[in-house]
Amino acid sequence: MDIATIWDAAQSRGDWAVPMPAAFLRDSNGRSVIGADGFAVRASGAPAAGLLTGADIETAVLISLFTDAAAGADDIIPDGTGDPRGWWADPTIGSKLWLLARAKRTPQNLQLAIAYIRQSLGWLTTDGVASAIDVAAEWQAGGRLAGQIVVAHAAGSTSVPFDYAWKDLA
């Protein structure tokens, strides 16, 4: 069973979604147990427990983008700590977007961000999950890097929007 990860751009946070079998979409009084946000709720209005399955491509993209890949020996660590981050078991998993957290929003850094995104998703084509990946990104108001990733795969294509909060210097 796969776990679906979701990204809430408005809140700048990731989460896991909640599954509800069709039989549980209404409570004993016939009221919907799916809240306005699309998530399951208890009768009290509190979020229900559980994880949504499916959305495999979206989950893979979000984990790849928002997990920190380890910095290389020639990368400059933006917080000055020298901590290369990354996962000890496989430092190549994730993206290096975090290295640009304090970079200026320039056309050159936009291209570097797109390159980091493509690099973080490269495993999808290498492993045969996807036949092609298309990345479009732009600077948006409020210090955000936002865009769309389209993953072509055997079942068609999956479009995944992304939004990354930017703490630029200027």
Buried (B, 14 or more C-beta within 10 A) or exposed (E): EEBBBBBEEEEEEBEEBBBBEEEEEEEEEEEEBBBEEEBBBEEEEEBBEBEBEEBBBBBBBBBBBBBBBBBEEEEEEBEEEEEBBBEEEEBEBBBBBBBBEBBEBEEEBBEBBBEBBBBBBBBBBEEEBBEEBEBEBEBBEEEBBBBEBBBBBEEEBBEBEBBBEBEBEE
